Amino acid sequence: MNSCERGISKGSINVNKMATDAYKIIETAKRTGKIEKGTNETTKAIERGTALFVAYAGNVEPKEIVAHLPVLCKEKGIPCAEVDDKAKLGVAAGLSVAASSVVVVEAGDAQQDIASFKK
């Protein structure tokens, strides 16, 4: 698999587990590190080289809003994941509204989870 795991079935990999892991990483980093929310902030963090992990929602309309994120992550070697729902991503980020994407810029206690997600 490439550096950006998609929310589709890939052999024996449990896709729901990947999404759950992504939500867990975001929640842990929110508590003990630092995250940034929204596609503009996520894009800036990737381009600046401060992004450690990116999660973006698969149900964003239009898709073009987040379509560039997996490409940028692949170019920069940053692990990223497509999660199933923007509302759940917003909740994981501590928001009362949906979030199209979230980036971890300081891992905190999520460092181990991010390292294992890369594999």
Contacts in CASP RR format, 6 or more apart in sequence:
PFRMAT RR
TARGET T0000
AUTHOR 0000-0000-0000
METHOD contacts of the structure
MODEL  1
MNSCERGISKGSINVNKMATDAYKIIETAKRTGKIEKGTNETTKAIERGT
ALFVAYAGNVEPKEIVAHLPVLCKEKGIPCAEVDDKAKLGVAAGLSVAAS
SVVVVEAGDAQQDIASFKK
1 10 0 8 1.000
1 13 0 8 1.000
2 74 0 8 1.000
3 73 0 8 1.000
3 74 0 8 1.000
3 77 0 8 1.000
3 78 0 8 1.000
3 79 0 8 1.000
3 80 0 8 1.000
3 118 0 8 1.000
4 54 0 8 1.000
4 69 0 8 1.000
4 70 0 8 1.000
4 73 0 8 1.000
4 74 0 8 1.000
4 79 0 8 1.000
4 80 0 8 1.000
4 81 0 8 1.000
4 82 0 8 1.000
5 18 0 8 1.000
5 79 0 8 1.000
5 80 0 8 1.000
5 81 0 8 1.000
5 82 0 8 1.000
5 117 0 8 1.000
6 70 0 8 1.000
6 82 0 8 1.000
7 15 0 8 1.000
7 18 0 8 1.000
7 19 0 8 1.000
7 58 0 8 1.000
7 81 0 8 1.000
7 82 0 8 1.000
7 83 0 8 1.000
7 84 0 8 1.000
8 15 0 8 1.000
9 15 0 8 1.000
18 81 0 8 1.000
19 81 0 8 1.000
19 83 0 8 1.000
19 84 0 8 1.000
21 81 0 8 1.000
21 113 0 8 1.000
21 117 0 8 1.000
22 53 0 8 1.000
22 55 0 8 1.000
22 81 0 8 1.000
22 83 0 8 1.000
22 117 0 8 1.000
23 55 0 8 1.000
23 83 0 8 1.000
23 88 0 8 1.000
23 89 0 8 1.000
23 92 0 8 1.000
24 110 0 8 1.000
24 113 0 8 1.000
25 53 0 8 1.000
25 55 0 8 1.000
25 104 0 8 1.000
25 110 0 8 1.000
25 113 0 8 1.000
25 114 0 8 1.000
25 117 0 8 1.000
26 35 0 8 1.000
26 55 0 8 1.000
26 89 0 8 1.000
26 92 0 8 1.000
26 93 0 8 1.000
26 102 0 8 1.000
26 104 0 8 1.000
27 92 0 8 1.000
28 108 0 8 1.000
28 109 0 8 1.000
28 110 0 8 1.000
28 113 0 8 1.000
29 35 0 8 1.000
29 53 0 8 1.000
29 104 0 8 1.000
29 106 0 8 1.000
29 107 0 8 1.000
29 108 0 8 1.000
29 109 0 8 1.000
29 110 0 8 1.000
30 92 0 8 1.000
30 93 0 8 1.000
30 94 0 8 1.000
31 109 0 8 1.000
32 108 0 8 1.000
32 109 0 8 1.000
32 110 0 8 1.000
33 104 0 8 1.000
33 106 0 8 1.000
33 107 0 8 1.000
33 108 0 8 1.000
33 109 0 8 1.000
33 110 0 8 1.000
34 104 0 8 1.000
34 105 0 8 1.000
34 106 0 8 1.000
35 93 0 8 1.000
35 102 0 8 1.000
35 103 0 8 1.000
35 104 0 8 1.000
35 105 0 8 1.000
36 42 0 8 1.000
36 45 0 8 1.000
36 102 0 8 1.000
36 103 0 8 1.000
36 105 0 8 1.000
37 90 0 8 1.000
37 93 0 8 1.000
37 95 0 8 1.000
37 99 0 8 1.000
37 101 0 8 1.000
37 102 0 8 1.000
38 99 0 8 1.000
38 100 0 8 1.000
38 101 0 8 1.000
38 102 0 8 1.000
39 56 0 8 1.000
39 65 0 8 1.000
39 66 0 8 1.000
39 69 0 8 1.000
39 100 0 8 1.000
39 101 0 8 1.000
41 103 0 8 1.000
42 51 0 8 1.000
42 54 0 8 1.000
42 56 0 8 1.000
42 69 0 8 1.000
42 101 0 8 1.000
42 102 0 8 1.000
42 103 0 8 1.000
43 68 0 8 1.000
43 69 0 8 1.000
43 72 0 8 1.000
45 51 0 8 1.000
45 103 0 8 1.000
45 105 0 8 1.000
46 54 0 8 1.000
46 69 0 8 1.000
46 72 0 8 1.000
46 73 0 8 1.000
46 76 0 8 1.000
46 78 0 8 1.000
46 103 0 8 1.000
47 72 0 8 1.000
49 76 0 8 1.000
50 105 0 8 1.000
51 73 0 8 1.000
51 76 0 8 1.000
51 78 0 8 1.000
51 103 0 8 1.000
51 104 0 8 1.000
51 105 0 8 1.000
52 78 0 8 1.000
52 103 0 8 1.000
52 104 0 8 1.000
52 105 0 8 1.000
52 106 0 8 1.000
52 107 0 8 1.000
52 114 0 8 1.000
53 78 0 8 1.000
53 79 0 8 1.000
53 80 0 8 1.000
53 81 0 8 1.000
53 103 0 8 1.000
53 104 0 8 1.000
53 107 0 8 1.000
53 110 0 8 1.000
53 114 0 8 1.000
53 117 0 8 1.000
54 69 0 8 1.000
54 73 0 8 1.000
54 78 0 8 1.000
54 79 0 8 1.000
54 80 0 8 1.000
54 81 0 8 1.000
54 101 0 8 1.000
54 102 0 8 1.000
54 103 0 8 1.000
54 104 0 8 1.000
55 80 0 8 1.000
55 81 0 8 1.000
55 82 0 8 1.000
55 83 0 8 1.000
55 89 0 8 1.000
55 92 0 8 1.000
55 101 0 8 1.000
55 102 0 8 1.000
55 103 0 8 1.000
56 66 0 8 1.000
56 69 0 8 1.000
56 70 0 8 1.000
56 80 0 8 1.000
56 81 0 8 1.000
56 82 0 8 1.000
56 83 0 8 1.000
56 89 0 8 1.000
56 100 0 8 1.000
56 101 0 8 1.000
56 102 0 8 1.000
57 66 0 8 1.000
57 82 0 8 1.000
57 83 0 8 1.000
57 84 0 8 1.000
57 85 0 8 1.000
57 86 0 8 1.000
57 89 0 8 1.000
57 98 0 8 1.000
57 99 0 8 1.000
57 100 0 8 1.000
57 101 0 8 1.000
58 66 0 8 1.000
58 82 0 8 1.000
58 83 0 8 1.000
58 84 0 8 1.000
58 85 0 8 1.000
58 86 0 8 1.000
59 84 0 8 1.000
59 85 0 8 1.000
59 86 0 8 1.000
60 66 0 8 1.000
60 86 0 8 1.000
60 100 0 8 1.000
65 100 0 8 1.000
66 100 0 8 1.000
66 101 0 8 1.000
69 80 0 8 1.000
69 101 0 8 1.000
70 80 0 8 1.000
70 82 0 8 1.000
72 78 0 8 1.000
73 79 0 8 1.000
73 80 0 8 1.000
79 114 0 8 1.000
79 117 0 8 1.000
79 118 0 8 1.000
81 117 0 8 1.000
83 89 0 8 1.000
86 98 0 8 1.000
86 99 0 8 1.000
86 100 0 8 1.000
87 98 0 8 1.000
89 98 0 8 1.000
89 99 0 8 1.000
89 100 0 8 1.000
89 101 0 8 1.000
89 102 0 8 1.000
90 97 0 8 1.000
90 98 0 8 1.000
90 99 0 8 1.000
90 102 0 8 1.000
92 102 0 8 1.000
93 99 0 8 1.000
93 102 0 8 1.000
104 110 0 8 1.000
104 114 0 8 1.000
107 114 0 8 1.000
END
